[in-house]
């Protein structure tokens, strides 16, 4: 039975982590004492839902969590320190603290250790998230006890709504660009000046102007998209942001 432990203190354990190529012991108190911490725990590094959805969205929303009183976002998984370090690097999740629960001590004491031997995983963590204030669990979102790997309530957006129902998630921004394109660099500079995170799709042998035309109808770069909406090139981006600022004033 997966127990909701709201109002209880987190278990006292020592995690074996890696830092600068060396082993480093980190205690529960070092992570939680005197801080507000969002924790999400998942079945395993490199697994599909964890890599495609759980970690990326928490990493994306970490600045918003911090704007709403959270000091740190922590990912815990029953994996060793080497695996967690490599996974964090591959995910480019530098906003999150990755904690390996290699011996499953924390997860077991939380009552979240489950048997995944049918998948060849052995003992792993059930998927859940929680808000911890000075070592005391204020809120837990535990995935329903049903077959498979449900991912319905432990996501970053659910936690953000709990913290602040009116908090605004950052815009999702992507732009198609070409190396050496001055207008592409101008668009990137404008986005940075407005403190907007973005992802660049650089044209290459695999991603050509065909893809740009297919998704935007444009025949030049950059082509900027915000929240799924085509904005256009650098000039159109500047105008869009100018109008947005005027409406907010």
Secondary structure as UniProt FT lines:
FT   TURN            6..7
FT   STRAND          14..19
FT   TURN            20..21
FT   STRAND          22..27
FT   HELIX           28..32
FT   TURN            33..34
FT   STRAND          36..42
FT   TURN            45..46
FT   HELIX           48..49
FT   HELIX           50..54
FT   HELIX           55..67
FT   TURN            68..69
FT   STRAND          72..77
FT   HELIX           81..91
FT   TURN            94..95
FT   STRAND          97..100
FT   TURN            102..103
FT   HELIX           105..109
FT   TURN            110..111
FT   STRAND          113..115
FT   HELIX           117..119
FT   STRAND          123..125
FT   STRAND          128..133
FT   TURN            134..135
FT   STRAND          136..142
FT   HELIX           156..163
FT   TURN            165..166
FT   STRAND          173..177
FT   TURN            179..180
FT   HELIX           182..193
FT   TURN            194..195
FT   STRAND          199..202
FT   HELIX           209..216
FT   STRAND          223..226
FT   TURN            227..228
FT   STRAND          229..232
FT   HELIX           234..248
//
